[in-house]
Amino acid sequence: MKKITLLISGLLIIGSGIFAQKHLNRSSSTISNPNGNRCSTTEAMKMLRDKNPAAFDERKIKKELELQNWIANNYDAQAKKAIITIPVVVQIWANTSTVPDSKVTEQIQRLNDDFGRTNSDAGNTPGVFSAVDCEIQFCLATVDPGGSPTTGIVRKTAGGSPVNLTVDLWNTSKYLNLYVYSIGGGILGFAYLSSQAPNNAVHIDKDNFGNGSGPYNLGRTATHEVGHFLNLEHIWGDATCGNDFVSDTPPAEQNNYGCKSHPWRLGTCPGNTTGEMYMNYMDYVNDNCMNAFTAGQKTRMIAAINNHRAGLLTSNAANCSALPVDAIFSANVTTINAGQTVTFTDASTSSNTINSWTWDFDVAGLGGVSPGTMGSQGPHVVTYNNPGLYTISLLVGDGSGTDTETKTGYIVVNPVGTVNCDSTAADWDWVSESFGPANWAPDCNGTATSGYIMGANCYDDFQWSSKVSFSASGKELTDVMYIFVQSTGTGVTNLRVWDADGAGQDLNGTNVSTAPGTILSSTTTISGAYSANLNQLISVPISPAVALTGDFYIGHDHPTNPSAGDTLALGTAVGTSGNTIWANEGGAIGWRDVEYWGSGAGGVSPFTPLNYKGTVVAVICDIASGEKEILGDLSHISIYPNPSLGTINIALTEKVNTTISVYNMLGEEVYIMTKNTQLFTVDMNKQPNGVYFVKIKSGDNITTKKIILSK
């Protein structure tokens, strides 16, 4: 007889969230300038490091090794290279009179002159230093992250500052964000090195942006800070005779202010045989006394772009040139039954204003379509009365050109009554939800834990399932969700759904015919596949969907004698109304209700049953309406996967009429849908990568969550 004690680690509270790097929210109130430096990048990086010094230092070493390895294996310093042009968005929190558009033009020209070595004072660099053209240029963006035309200049609340970088940032893999505002504290500017914080902007004080007055009057604060953005250190390495990781900038004792005369501090630091390169853009001298980047700094910046900001290599082609007219449209659904409707939405783009739309909702002339054509932008609601495969086209024009998008066989219209509950997930999806693991006590072999309930153990319990009570009609199963707490080894495991028509024993050891029986669905996976993503919600589609007629079970099985340490174990939680877990114990017993193995196992008095449930959730669909709901309790709204590869799933706490709206960083609504369902699927494949906000409105309750799109 098994006499088992379950050791349950504390049940974790379900929580949702996204994985994202933390940023300083309001720089002017958090970044200090204790020494009156013209640049506060050192302070900004220190604040970032203070959050987790060990992780920061480990990442810095790792990223530096990657950078040096790329340089050693990929970079030819002698070869002429294609110029890298970086799209720039200048976001201004100052009055137009303080920072007019002309200042922006001046600043972009200054960056191009300094990085291209076309600056008028290039001849002031002493010949002993390797001053070079960095083959990096900058342009004001002509297309925003949503694909709309832009001047590259965005004006925010005058006199304010960037409070939330997540909202304000344009995609940093495609744009250089220049934030211009009154920073305060005597700070001229700051940035974050790309190796440690790639998703950040360059911050410039409004009085030192473009040409101005005083010692920092030529826009070279931005030149300096963009150098940091491209992973350059200060030439003194932020330490006495420190290391800036560049071989051709001579060792420098410390920063320099004002203007110096060459040679300066000759031999002050070991290895300095030329004097300090105070005129380097990565020092602190006056604007009219700095004039050069070196060949080594160029190499480091090119390497940083290729390793940390690779999207900038090609971003200019799409974001620095005029946008031709491009016809784009989408439909809210693509598979319906005859008599149902489809909503078509125009998403066309152009550098000019689009002023004509010609829709054809039945290109092949199958008939039964109302309306068949439209001559306005829409959105348009179209009814399809006949079964068939419909081709749709949209012709748009902007006065200077036209473009047509045609989608062949885009709308599938099935006969009336056809089941349309498609699976919501195309791949494994993750969201942060945790339950506790459950371990058997060490009385099986006397020396070590005996394995996991809901996973491999020394009792050869090779199949596990959790019962789902169900009695409705006209429903089918489209998705199941699992939460695994252990995943080790390489053995084959089957994720399964069973009908409740099998033989087994209940908690009293009585034979029953309501144990897991007929296999309704099976998906093969590998133990160990989720070791990096444990305690995460996993969604797997049931395709084709399974019609439900009563109770069923969700679980998995593994080899009867798995290799040592090979397991895939579901999480467990305390049951609210009795045990739901069943184990297949093999032999004459087969499936058995695990409640049997409480204290006083087998009905011996006193008996305390085990009341636990497995962490499984079923998603069902109403066959007639196509509306979905989740069986079981979700304590919060879940949005997954996050980051998303193109599809966003939104699981609600209840089935209710809900409106889902998705907004980009500019506040533009890119998706809206209202349905009486518990599980939405949002197609974001047409949207550019970046940060989006999902607004969920149910009745008077509104919830907003952030999602990252990374295709």
BAFI-382973 format. One record per residue (C-alpha): x, y, z. Coordinates in steps of 0.05 Angstrom, whole numbers, padded with zeros to 5 digits, always signed. Each point is the difference from the previous one (the first is absolute). Layout:
XYZ ...
***
This chain:
+00000+00000+00000 +00025+00070-00017 +00003+00043+00061 +00016+00069-00027 +00008+00069+00029 -00006+00057-00049 +00047+00058+00009 -00032+00059-00034 +00042+00062-00010 -00041+00062+00013 -00053+00014-00051 +00022+00062-00037 -00048+00055-00013 -00017+00005-00074 +00031+00062-00029 +00006+00029-00069 +00051+00046-00029 +00049+00010-00056 +00073-00007-00004 +00031+00068-00016 +00062+00038+00019 -00013+00052+00054 +00014+00072-00019 +00009+00064+00039 -00067+00033-00006 +00013+00074+00009 +00073+00015-00012 +00000+00071+00025 -00023-00023+00069 +00042-00063+00007 +00067+00012-00035 +00048+00042+00041 +00059+00042-00020 +00042+00006+00064 +00064+00023-00036 -00031+00048-00049 +00018-00044-00060 -00025+00018-00069 -00021-00073-00009 -00037-00043+00051 +00005-00066-00037 +00047-00027+00055 -00053+00016+00052 -00056-00030-00042 +00039-00065-00010 +00017-00003+00074 -00074+00005+00018 -00014-00056-00049 +00056-00043+00030 -00024+00013+00071 -00065-00037-00015 +00039-00066-00007 +00076+00008+00001 +00016-00073-00012 -00046-00006-00060 +00024+00066-00028 +00074-00019+00006 -00012-00069-00029 -00038+00029-00059 +00054+00052-00012 +00055-00052-00003 -00042-00045-00045 -00018+00056-00048 +00071+00025-00003 +00026-00069-00018 -00054-00006-00054 +00020+00068-00028 +00074-00016-00002 -00014-00068-00031 -00042+00033-00055 +00055+00050-00014 +00053-00054-00004 -00040-00043-00048 -00041+00049-00041 +00032+00069-00003 +00050+00023-00053 +00025+00068+00021 +00031+00013-00068 -00061-00015-00043 -00046+00055-00025 -00069-00012+00030 -00070+00018-00018 -00022+00060+00040 -00049-00017+00056 -00056+00051+00002 -00039+00002+00065 -00072+00027+00001 -00010+00051+00056 -00063+00023+00036 +00009+00064+00041 -00051+00003+00056 -00004+00070+00029 -00030+00021+00067 +00014+00074-00008 -00032+00062-00032 +00007+00004-00075 +00034+00068+00008 +00053-00033+00044 +00012-00060-00046 -00027+00017-00069 +00005-00048-00059 +00063+00038-00022 +00035-00024+00063 -00017-00071-00018 +00029+00009-00070 +00063+00030+00030 +00009-00058+00048 -00009-00054-00054 +00051+00037-00044 +00048+00003+00059 -00006-00075+00012 +00012-00014-00074 +00061+00046-00003 +00031-00028+00064 -00012-00074-00015 +00018+00010-00074 +00062+00041+00015 -00025+00057-00044 +00003+00048+00060 +00033+00066-00017 +00049-00007+00058 +00024-00070-00019 +00068+00030-00017 +00011+00017+00074 +00011-00073+00019 +00074-00013+00012 +00030-00048-00052 +00022-00050+00054 -00072-00021+00010 -00040-00045-00047 -00060+00045-00014 -00047-00032-00051 -00066+00003-00037 -00044-00048+00040 -00044-00015-00061 -00062+00012+00043 -00052+00052-00019 -00068+00023+00026 -00066+00020-00031 -00066+00024+00029 -00049-00057-00006 -00053+00006-00054 -00042-00059+00024 -00024-00012+00072 -00005-00069+00033 -00072-00006-00023 +00019+00010-00073 -00027+00071-00004 +00039+00059-00029 +00038+00043+00050 +00049+00059+00001 +00041-00036+00052 -00017+00055+00049 -00050-00014+00055 -00021+00056+00046 -00024-00021+00069 -00028+00041+00059 +00040+00065+00001 +00042+00007+00062 -00009-00073+00019 +00046-00060-00004 -00004-00074-00019 -00035-00031+00060 -00010-00069-00029 +00052-00024-00049 -00041-00061-00018 -00055+00044-00029 +00045+00053-00032 +00054-00043-00032 -00003-00018-00073 +00029-00069-00016 +00073+00007+00019 +00021-00056-00047 -00022+00045-00058 +00006+00071+00026 +00046+00044+00040 -00044+00037+00049 +00025+00069+00020 -00038+00028+00060 +00006+00076+00006 -00025+00034+00064 +00023+00038+00061 +00038-00054+00038 +00022+00043+00058 +00056-00008+00051 +00051+00029-00048 -00003-00063-00043 +00012+00012-00074 -00018-00071-00020 +00005-00074+00013 -00011-00067-00034 +00006-00075+00015 +00053-00044-00032 -00032-00047-00051 +00032-00063+00030 -00034+00010+00067 -00065+00037-00017 -00015-00003-00074 -00073+00023+00007 +00012+00072+00020 +00004+00070-00029 +00053+00054-00002 -00018+00058+00046 +00022+00071-00017 -00014+00063+00039 -00039+00049-00043 +00051+00056+00010 +00056-00043-00029 -00037-00029-00059 +00023+00027-00068 +00039+00065-00004 -00003+00047+00060 +00043+00042+00045 +00053-00014+00053 +00054-00054-00002 -00047-00055-00023 -00029+00037-00059 +00012-00045-00061 -00047-00058+00013 +00056-00047+00022 -00034-00021+00063 -00043-00043-00046 +00063-00025-00037 +00029-00021+00067 -00064-00034+00025 -00014-00036-00066 +00071-00028+00008 -00025-00030+00066 -00062-00025-00036 +00047-00038-00046 +00038-00029+00059 +00059+00048+00007 +00029+00013+00069 +00032+00065+00023 +00072+00001-00022 +00024-00004+00073 -00043-00062+00012 -00035+00035+00059 +00061-00015+00044 +00069+00029+00008 +00037-00024-00062 -00058-00047-00011 -00018-00045-00059 -00047+00024-00056 +00009-00066-00039 +00030+00038-00059 +00074-00011-00017 +00014+00065-00038 -00026+00050+00051 +00061+00012+00046 -00011-00014+00074 -00029+00062+00034 +00006+00018+00073 -00069+00032+00005 -00050+00043-00037 +00020+00066-00030 -00038+00066-00002 +00011+00065-00038 +00053-00002-00055 +00069-00031+00006 +00064+00002-00041 +00032-00061-00031 +00036-00037+00028 -00040-00002+00064 +00019-00044+00060 +00053-00036-00039 +00020-00063+00038 -00047+00013+00059 -00030-00069-00010 +00042-00063-00015 +00004-00011-00075 -00017+00071-00019 +00054+00022-00049 -00040+00052-00039 -00037+00040+00052 -00074-00005+00015 -00050+00005-00058 -00040+00054+00035 -00030+00021-00068 -00036-00067-00005 -00076+00004+00000 -00002-00046+00060 +00035+00051+00046 -00031+00061+00034 +00035+00059-00033 -00037+00058-00031 -00037-00013-00064 +00049+00041-00042 +00059-00041+00027 -00026-00071-00015 +00003-00025-00072 +00015-00075-00009 -00018-00073+00008 +00057-00050-00009 +00003-00063-00044 -00006-00043+00063 -00063+00037+00022 -00029-00008-00070 +00013-00075+00004 -00034-00003+00067 -00061+00039-00024 -00008-00043-00063 +00007-00063+00042 -00052+00026+00050 -00050+00014-00056 +00010-00070-00028 -00006-00033+00068 -00047+00044+00041 -00040+00040-00051 +00002-00043-00063 -00068+00027-00022 +00033+00067-00014 +00040-00031-00057 -00061-00003-00045 -00050+00046+00034 +00018+00060-00043 -00028-00033-00063 -00070+00000+00030 +00003+00059+00048 +00043+00052-00035 -00031+00004-00068 -00066+00021-00028 -00055-00051+00011 -00035-00022-00064 -00074-00014+00001 -00010-00071+00027 -00069-00033+00000 -00011-00041+00064 -00064-00027+00029 -00022-00052+00051 -00063-00037+00022 -00023-00014+00070 -00015-00073-00018 +00018-00041-00061 -00043-00062+00011 -00076+00008+00009 -00065-00036-00015 -00047+00022-00055 -00042+00059+00023 +00053+00027+00047 +00040+00065-00008 +00072+00021-00007 +00027+00069+00018 +00055+00026-00047 +00047+00054+00024 +00047+00043-00042 +00072+00007+00025 +00032+00029-00062 +00059+00048+00005 +00032+00055-00041 +00044+00061+00009 -00058+00039-00030 -00073+00000+00021 -00038-00059-00028 -00064+00026-00031 -00031-00057-00039 -00021-00071+00017 -00031-00053-00045 -00022-00064+00035 -00021-00064-00034 -00026-00051+00049 -00015-00053-00053 +00055+00003-00054 -00019-00068-00029 -00075+00017-00005 -00025-00057+00044 -00061+00041+00020 -00040+00006+00064 +00044+00057+00026 -00030+00064+00029 +00028+00050-00015 +00043-00026-00056 +00042+00063-00009 +00012+00065+00038 +00035+00065-00018 +00017+00028+00069 +00052-00017+00052 -00045-00037+00049 +00002-00042+00042 -00052-00039-00039 -00045-00055+00026 -00014-00051-00055 -00050-00058+00001 +00017-00065-00037 -00062-00041-00014 +00029-00056-00044 +00052-00052+00019 +00065+00008-00038 +00072+00025-00001 +00000+00076-00011 +00055+00044-00027 +00003+00072+00024 +00037+00061-00029 +00012+00072+00020 +00026+00055-00047 +00024+00064+00034 +00028+00065-00028 +00033+00063+00027 -00004+00045-00061 +00071-00018-00023 -00006-00075-00005 -00042-00061+00015 +00009-00070+00029 -00043-00062+00005 +00000-00056+00050 -00036-00064-00020 -00010-00059+00047 -00019-00063-00037 -00047-00047+00036 +00004+00045+00060 -00070-00010+00028 -00024-00072+00011 -00076-00004+00003 -00025-00068+00025 -00072-00027-00004 -00047+00020+00056 +00012-00039+00064 +00074-00014-00014 +00043-00001+00063 +00046+00061+00000 +00036-00006+00067 +00072+00003-00023 +00058-00010+00048 +00028+00064+00027 +00073-00019+00006 +00049-00014-00056 +00058-00017+00046 +00018-00006+00074 -00020+00063+00036 +00023+00025+00068 -00026+00044+00055 +00023+00007+00071 -00046-00043+00044 +00027-00045+00055 -00024-00057+00043 +00040-00041+00049 +00036-00066-00016 -00020-00062+00039 +00053-00052+00019 -00007-00070+00027 +00034-00012+00066 +00063-00044+00002 -00032-00064+00025 +00000-00035-00068 +00075-00012-00001 +00017+00029+00068 +00056+00046-00024 -00027+00052-00047 -00065+00031-00021 -00041-00049-00040 -00020+00046-00057 -00058+00045-00013 -00074-00006+00005 -00022+00018-00071 +00069-00022-00025 +00048-00059-00004 +00011-00037+00065 +00027-00067+00025 -00070-00030+00005 -00004-00003-00077 -00060+00046+00000 +00009+00014-00074 -00064+00038-00016 -00029+00059+00036 -00065+00038-00012 -00044+00052+00033 -00075-00007-00007 -00043+00055-00031 -00073-00003+00018 -00044+00018-00059 -00073-00009-00019 -00018+00051-00054 -00018-00017-00071 +00018+00031-00067 +00071+00014+00023 +00069-00023-00021 +00071+00003+00028 +00047+00045-00039 +00059+00012+00046 +00030-00026+00065 +00047+00036+00047 +00053-00032+00044 +00047+00026+00054 +00062-00044+00007 +00045+00007+00062 +00052-00052-00020 +00026-00016-00070 +00065-00040-00004 +00030-00053-00045 -00013-00017-00073 -00055-00053+00003 -00062+00004-00044 -00063+00022+00036 -00071+00004-00026 -00046+00057+00020 -00069-00030-00002 -00075+00008+00008 -00042-00060+00020 -00074-00013+00003 -00028-00022+00067 -00020-00070-00022 +00058-00043+00026 +00009-00052+00054 +00034+00018+00066 -00009+00005+00076 -00028+00057+00040 +00025+00024+00068 -00032-00060+00035 +00035-00050-00046 -00067-00014-00034 +00001-00016-00075 -00031+00054-00043 -00009+00013-00074 +00009+00076+00003 +00076+00001+00001 +00041+00028-00060 -00016-00045-00059 -00004+00018-00074 +00056+00045-00024 -00033+00061-00032 +00064+00039-00016 +00075-00012+00005 +00059+00046-00012 +00072-00025+00005 +00052+00041+00037 +00068-00012+00034 +00015+00000+00073 +00050+00055+00013 -00028+00045-00054 -00026+00050+00051 +00057+00002+00051 +00011+00074-00014 -00074+00017+00004 -00026-00036+00060 -00060+00027+00039 -00026+00031-00065 -00068-00010-00032 +00006-00043-00063 -00055+00000-00051 -00005-00056-00051 -00053-00004-00055 -00048-00059-00008 -00003-00009-00074 -00049-00022-00024 -00044+00024+00057 -00033-00055+00042 -00075-00001+00011 -00017-00007+00074 -00057-00041+00028 +00018-00004+00074 +00058-00003+00050 +00070-00006-00028 +00073-00002+00024 +00061+00041-00018 +00070-00025+00015 +00061-00036-00028 +00038-00066-00001 +00073-00019-00002 +00040-00066-00005 -00016-00050+00054 +00073-00002+00020 +00029+00068-00017 +00074+00013+00004 +00025+00027+00067 -00019+00073+00007 -00045-00002-00061 -00068+00032+00015 -00053+00048-00023 -00040+00019+00062 -00062+00042+00003 -00010+00048+00057 -00051-00015+00053 -00047+00044+00041 -00045-00013+00059 -00068-00021-00027 -00060+00041+00019 -00051-00056-00005 +00037-00066+00004 +00056-00033-00037 +00002+00000-00076 +00067-00036-00011 +00003-00071-00026 +00062-00043-00011 +00008-00062-00044 +00034-00050+00046 +00002-00056-00051 -00013-00073+00012 -00069-00021+00024 -00017+00068+00029 +00012+00046-00058 -00027+00070+00012 -00012+00019+00073 -00026+00062+00034 +00061+00027+00038 -00046+00020+00057 +00007-00074+00020 +00072+00013+00024 -00016+00048+00056 +00015-00017+00072 -00032-00067+00017 +00007-00020-00073 -00048-00052-00026 -00056+00021+00045 +00035-00016+00066 -00029+00043+00055 +00013+00056+00015 +00003+00021-00073 +00019+00069-00025 -00007+00003-00076 +00048+00038-00046 -00037+00058-00030 +00043+00028-00056 -00010+00020-00072 +00048+00002-00059 +00016+00067-00033 -00039-00010-00064 -00051+00045-00033 -00048-00015-00058 -00022+00049-00052 -00067-00018-00032 -00039+00030-00057 -00074+00005-00013 -00010-00034-00067 -00058+00044-00022 +00029+00068+00017 +00075-00012-00001 +00007+00034+00068 +00052-00028+00048 +00004-00006+00074 +00049-00028+00050 -00020-00056+00047 +00030+00014+00068 +00018+00062+00039 +00050+00053-00023 +00014+00050+00055 +00023+00053-00049 -00001+00018-00074 +00058-00034-00037 +00032+00023-00065 +00048-00047-00033 +00049-00013-00030 +00039+00061+00021 +00043+00017-00038 -00044-00020-00058 +00022-00027-00067 -00061+00028-00035 -00061-00028+00037 -00026+00024+00067 -00047-00043+00042 -00043+00035+00053 -00031-00045+00053 -00053+00034+00042 -00024-00020+00070 -00071-00011-00025 -00039-00005-00064 -00032+00068-00010 -00011+00050-00056 +00068+00033-00004 +00034+00051-00045 +00074-00009-00014 +00039+00059-00027 +00074+00000-00017 +00040+00065-00004 +00071+00014-00024 +00049+00046+00035 -00029+00060-00037 -00068-00013+00029 -00028-00023-00066 -00052-00055+00002 +00024-00058-00043 -00053-00052+00020 -00070-00001+00031 -00049-00056+00009 -00062-00012+00043 -00022-00071+00014 -00036-00041+00052 +00057-00047+00013 +00054-00017+00051 +00058-00010-00047 +00020+00050-00053 +00053-00011-00053 +00030+00064-00031 +00040-00004-00065 +00057+00050+00005 +00041-00026-00059 -00013+00063-00041 +00025+00045+00056 +00074+00020+00010 +00039-00025+00059 -00003+00041+00063 -00040+00013+00063 -00076-00001-00002 -00055+00011+00051 -00060-00045+00004 -00063+00032+00030 -00053-00049+00024 -00069+00029+00015 -00053-00044+00032 -00060+00040+00025 +00028+00057+00041 +00065-00035+00013 +00061+00019-00041 +00067-00034+00003 +00062+00020-00039 +00060-00046-00010 +00065+00007-00037 +00022-00049-00054 +00065-00003-00040 -00003-00021-00073 +00065-00032-00023 -00010-00038-00066 
***
